[in-house]
């Protein structure tokens, strides 16, 4: 199992603290000595492995001779537990990153985007998952998904979603034909939202880039915040912020989007698959 990734807010704070130190022209050793801490302790704060506190950060700003507006509040925010922890939900760090994001570009491979699942589809997926969950855990998972989905229609904290969907995912009867029909009808309805853009990759096409698995790119409200590439695999996930790797992933997503149908044709194809399934009575 891969090591759990530190929360995004803490990683963001660590970058700010490292940038402050470097702008002051101090090495890790020099700064740590002046702050009366070990080099390892300072490194762990800057790399988000451990939490910073307001007292240490005040000392840093004094040492670096630079007061940064909002930094102490960022320290307090980074120390707060993520909202979904109260539901007992643990994932590979995606929900934490999505909470901070304002834009998501996703290619979910052979699945449909989780932000667009109806409740019956969510429950069917959880019922067939390799990890067994109690009834309470299932209810918590559903509740967290609903909270995440609300952002697609939120005015205060909006989230834009662009998804490239493999046509095969439109035919996989998770939960049976009635559940799939409900799910496809929901996709058509959600595509009417200005925050949702759907592109279906037809089965007749087989772009090489589609064979490498699912991935998501997340963008953030602050233009200085780097985009994040998220890639989940069997036992863990990668959170990649390296500029070159993120750029390569963006090019791959744009390539898939270029191979896919436009929004209108995508919705028409989803509707075509939907009418081939029985409607609920």
N, C-alpha and C positions, 0 to 999 in steps of 0.2 A: 504494500500500500504506500502511495506517495505521501510525503509530508504535507500537512495542511498549510495552505497559503494564508499569510497574514491578511486581515481585512483590508479592503481597498483604502479606507480612510487613513489607516495607519501607514500604509505604503506611501500614500500621497504626502502625509505629514513627514515621513522620513526623507522623502526627496527634497522637501522644502528646507528641512534642517541641514541636510548635506549641502544644498546650494548656498545656504547662508554661511556655512563654515568655509566653503571654497571661495566664496566672494570676499571673505575676510582674509584670504591667503593663508589659512592655517591647515596643517596636516592633521590627520586623526590623532597622532601622538601629541602634538602641540596643544590641540584643543582639549583632549582628555586630561592632560596634565593640569591645565589651567582650571578645568572644571572639577578637579579632584575625583576623577573616575578613571577606570582602566580603559585602555584602548578598545578592548573587547566590548565593554559595556556601551561605549559610545557608538561603536560599529553596529551593535545589535539594535540600538535605538534608530539609527539612520537607515538600517535595512529592514526595519519594522518587525524584527523578531521579538522585541520587547516593547512595552508601552513607555511613552514619555510621560512626564508629569509637568504641571505648570511651573513648578519651582525650578526644575532643571532647565526648562525652555526659557524662563526669565533670565537665568544665569547665562544661557547661550546668547541671548540677544544683547546682554550687557557686554559679554566677552567679544562678540562679533561687532559691537558698536553699531547695531542696526535694529531698529524697532520695526516690526512688520505687522501691519494692521490685520487683525483677525487671526493671528497665529495662535494666541492662547485659547481662543474659542475652538480652533481646529484641534488643539490638544484635548480639550474636553470632549469634543465630538468623537474623536478617535478612540477615547477610552470607554465610550458607551457601547453596550452590546448591540449587535444587529437586531432589528425589530423581529425577525422571524425566529430568533433563538427561543423566544417565549413559547413558540409552538412546538419546540423540540425538533425542528427540522434542521437537518444537516445535509449539505450538498458539497460539491467540490469548489465552492466559492463563487459560483455563477450568480446566485440570487443576490449576494452581497454587491457584486459589480453592477448587476442590472439595476439595483436600487439607486445607485449613484449616476447611472447613465441617462442620457436624453435621447439616444438613437441606438437602434440595434439593427444590424444587417446579419441575417442568418441563413445558412444552408443546412437544414437539419437532416440531410441524407435521406434515409428511407422512412423518416418520420414526418409528422406534421408539427409545426411550431407550437410549443407548449403554451405560449401566450394566447393561442387561438383555440384551445381545447374546450369543449363543453364538459360539463360535470360528469355525464355518463361515460364519456370517452376517457376522462382522467381516471375514473374509478376502474374502468376495464383495464387500462394500462397498469395500474397499481396491482390489480388482482393477478395479472400475468407476469409481474416483475419477479426477477430471481430472488430479490430480498423480500422476505415475508414481513408484513406489517400488521400490528394489532388494529382493531377497529378504531381506537382513538388516534393512532398514528395516521391512518387513512384520512380521518376527518380533518386532522391538522394539515396534512398535505393539500387537501382540497381547499381548505380555508386560505392557506398561503398562496395557492395558485390564483384564487379569486382576487385576493388583494393585489397581486402583481398585475392581473389583467385590467384592473380598474384604471391603471395609468394610461391605457390606450384611449380613454374617454375623459381623462382628467384635464381640467383647465389650470389647476394650481401646480401640478407636477406631471406634465405630459411626457409620454414616451412615444417616439416614432418607430415603427417596425417595417422593415423591408425584408421580405422572405422569398427565397427561391425554393420551390417545392417540387420534388420529384413526382411525376405523375403516378408512379407505383404506389406512393403513400396514399393516394386518393382511392385506391382499390383494396387496401388491406382492411379486412373486416374485424377490427379490434372491437370486441363487445358485440359482434354480430351485425347483420345488415341494417337493422333499425337504428342502432347507435351510429353506424357510419353515415347513414342518411342524415341524421340529426347533425352530425359533425360537418358534413359537406354543406348543408344548408346554412350552418353558422358561418362557415368560411365565406360564403357568398355575401352574407349580411355584413360581416366585418370588413370586407373589401370596400364597402361604401364609405367607411370612415376615412377622413383625410389623413389620419395617422397611420393607416395600414396600406401597404403596397404589396400585392402578391404577384408572383411570376411562376408559372408552372413550366417545368422542364419536361417536354413530351417524351414518351417512351421511345418514340422512333429515333430520337437523337441519343447519342452516347458520348458526350464530351469526356475526354480523359480526366479533366479536372473534377468531374462528378464522382469519380471512382475512389478518390482519396479520403472519403469520409466527411462527416459533418464538422462545421466550425461556425463560430459567431464572432462578429466584430462589434465592439461597443464604443460609442462616442459619448463625450461628456460635455456639460454646459460650458465649462471653462475652456476657452480655446487653447490655453497653455497646457491643458491636461492631455497627455498622449492617449491615442486610441488604444484599445486593448483587444488582443486576439485571444479567444478562448477556444480551447480544443479539448474535449473530453474523450478519454479512452476507458478501457475496461476497469482499471484499478485506480484511476486518478484523473487529473486534468492539468493542462498547461495554461498558465496566464502569461502571455507574452506581450511585452511593451516595447521591445526592440523595434526601432523605426523601420529598418530594412525588412524585417520579417512581417511586420504589420502591413507595409506597403505591398509586399508580395501577396499577402492574403487578400488585400483589397483588389489587386489585379485579378486574382483568381475568382473572387466573387463577381467582379464586373464581367469577367468572361462567361461565367455561368448565367448571369443575368442576360447577357447578350444572346446566349443560345436559347434562352427561355422565351415563352410567349409574352406579349405585352399584357397589361392588366385586363383589358377588356376581353381578349381572347382566352386568357387564363380563367377568368370568371365563367366564361361560356363553357369551357371544358369541364370545370368543376360542376356546373349545373348539369351537363350531359351525363357525367358519372352519377350524379345524385338521382336523376329521374330513372335511372336503371335499377334503383334500389327501392324497396317498399317504404312507403311513408307511414309514420306512426298514426294510429287511429285516434 
